[in-house]
Amino acid sequence: MYGYKNYKDLEEQNVIISYKGAITSDLLSSILHIMENKLAKKEEDKLVQRKIFNILVEALQNLYHHIDDFSTTTSSDYTADKEAGMFSIINENEIYKITTGNFVLNKAVPLIEKSILLVNSMNQPQLRQYYREILSADTIGEEAEVGLGFIDIARKSDYKLGYEFAPVDPSISFFTLTMMVDQL
């Protein structure tokens, strides 16, 4: 009975896809292929499909490339796979909500938060200009590198980026990023 109840719960919550575990390049390719097919089957507007797909590509690449290396972290409080992550896509009230989550070192939290706050403070023309400035710079520093993915996502999203840091132990937090696209 749990299987059917779980299925109905996911359906009632309008979950399109949800995953928790190791993030690999093969997984990302599969997920992108699945989502491309699901959006095409729903006969979603081409612009909406493109926005969702582009945000998903950037968000999943960020998840894959920025999972911190916890091999040197000694924490007895938390034993789960800190190199794992999660993501979900939900279609709710004519809005697609894409959520990603992964563990980050607490020392990285201020830089990540500063980047998101900066991106959220800009309108679309400012985001385009700032994106061009970063790309045309001779060197890209750590701060710009962290913010580049957020800028790209914000340029394609219809809303400000949502985020949360949940402390896990003295050295680690769980970072959740939420991006939304109107169904049109």
C-alpha positions in Angstrom: 0.0 0.0 0.0 2.9 2.3 0.7 4.0 2.3 -3.0 0.6 3.5 -4.2 0.3 6.0 -1.4 3.7 7.4 -2.2 2.8 7.6 -5.9 -0.5 9.5 -5.1 1.4 11.8 -2.7 3.9 12.7 -5.5 1.1 13.2 -8.0 -0.9 15.4 -5.6 2.2 17.5 -5.0 2.7 17.8 -8.8 6.2 16.3 -8.6 7.6 15.9 -12.1 10.9 14.4 -10.9 12.7 14.1 -7.6 16.2 12.6 -6.8 18.5 12.2 -3.8 21.9 10.6 -4.0 25.2 10.7 -5.8 25.4 13.3 -8.6 27.2 11.9 -11.7 27.6 13.1 -15.2 25.7 10.1 -16.5 22.8 10.9 -14.1 22.7 14.5 -15.4 22.6 13.4 -19.0 19.7 11.0 -18.2 17.8 13.6 -16.2 18.1 16.3 -18.9 16.9 13.7 -21.5 14.0 12.7 -19.3 12.9 16.3 -18.7 13.2 17.2 -22.4 10.8 14.4 -23.2 8.4 15.2 -20.4 8.2 18.9 -21.4 7.7 17.9 -25.0 4.9 15.5 -24.1 3.2 18.2 -22.0 3.3 20.3 -25.1 4.6 23.1 -23.0 5.3 26.5 -24.8 8.7 26.4 -26.5 10.0 29.4 -24.6 9.0 27.9 -21.3 10.7 24.6 -22.3 13.9 26.4 -23.2 13.9 28.4 -19.9 13.3 25.3 -17.8 15.9 23.3 -19.7 18.5 26.0 -19.6 18.0 26.6 -15.8 18.1 22.9 -15.2 21.3 22.5 -17.1 23.0 25.3 -15.2 21.6 24.2 -11.8 22.6 20.6 -12.3 26.0 21.5 -13.6 26.5 23.7 -10.5 25.4 20.9 -8.3 27.8 18.5 -10.0 30.8 20.8 -10.2 30.5 22.5 -6.8 29.9 19.6 -4.4 32.5 20.2 -1.8 35.2 17.6 -1.1 34.5 16.5 2.4 37.3 13.9 2.6 39.3 16.1 5.0 36.3 17.0 7.1 36.1 15.1 10.4 32.6 15.3 11.7 31.2 12.7 13.9 27.8 14.4 14.1 26.8 13.6 10.5 27.5 10.4 8.7 25.5 10.7 5.4 27.2 11.0 2.1 28.2 14.6 2.1 29.1 14.5 -1.6 25.5 13.6 -2.5 22.9 16.1 -3.5 19.2 16.4 -4.4 17.0 18.1 -6.9 13.3 18.2 -7.7 11.0 19.8 -10.3 7.5 20.5 -9.3 4.7 22.1 -11.4 2.5 24.0 -9.0 -0.1 26.8 -9.8 1.3 27.2 -13.3 4.8 27.7 -12.0 7.7 25.3 -12.4 9.8 25.1 -9.3 13.3 23.7 -9.6 15.1 23.0 -6.4 18.6 21.7 -5.8 20.5 21.0 -2.6 23.9 20.0 -1.5 26.3 20.1 1.4 28.7 23.1 1.6 31.4 24.0 4.0 30.3 26.7 6.3 33.3 28.8 5.3 31.8 29.0 1.8 28.4 30.2 3.0 29.1 34.0 3.1 30.4 34.0 -0.5 27.5 32.0 -1.8 25.0 34.2 0.0 26.7 37.4 -1.1 26.5 36.3 -4.7 22.8 35.4 -4.5 21.9 38.6 -2.7 23.8 40.6 -5.4 22.0 38.7 -8.2 18.6 39.1 -6.5 19.2 42.9 -6.2 19.4 43.3 -10.0 16.8 43.6 -12.7 17.1 41.8 -16.1 19.0 44.5 -17.9 21.5 44.8 -15.0 21.9 41.1 -14.9 22.7 41.0 -18.7 25.3 43.8 -18.3 26.9 42.3 -15.2 27.1 38.9 -17.0 28.9 40.5 -19.9 31.3 42.4 -17.6 32.3 39.2 -15.8 32.8 37.3 -19.1 34.9 40.1 -20.6 37.1 40.5 -17.6 40.8 39.4 -18.0 40.6 37.1 -15.0 37.7 35.7 -13.2 38.1 35.6 -9.4 36.5 33.2 -7.0 33.6 35.6 -6.3 32.7 36.2 -9.9 33.0 32.5 -10.6 30.6 31.6 -7.8 28.1 34.3 -9.1 28.3 33.4 -12.8 26.0 30.4 -12.5 23.5 32.4 -10.3 23.5 35.2 -12.8 22.8 32.9 -15.7 20.0 31.2 -13.8 18.5 34.5 -12.8 18.5 35.8 -16.3 16.3 32.9 -17.4 14.1 32.7 -14.3 10.9 34.6 -13.8 11.6 35.1 -10.1 14.3 35.9 -7.6 16.4 33.0 -6.5 15.3 31.4 -3.3 17.9 29.9 -1.0 18.5 28.5 2.5 21.4 27.3 4.5 20.6 24.7 7.1 23.5 24.1 9.6 24.3 20.4 9.8 27.3 20.5 12.1 30.0 23.0 13.1 31.7 22.8 9.7 28.9 21.9 7.2 25.5 23.3 6.0 23.0 22.0 3.5 22.5 24.6 0.8 19.1 24.7 -1.0 18.5 26.8 -4.1 15.1 27.3 -5.6 14.4 28.7 -9.1 11.0 29.3 -10.7 9.6 29.7 -14.2 6.1 30.8 -15.1 4.2 28.3 -17.2 2.8 31.2 -19.3 
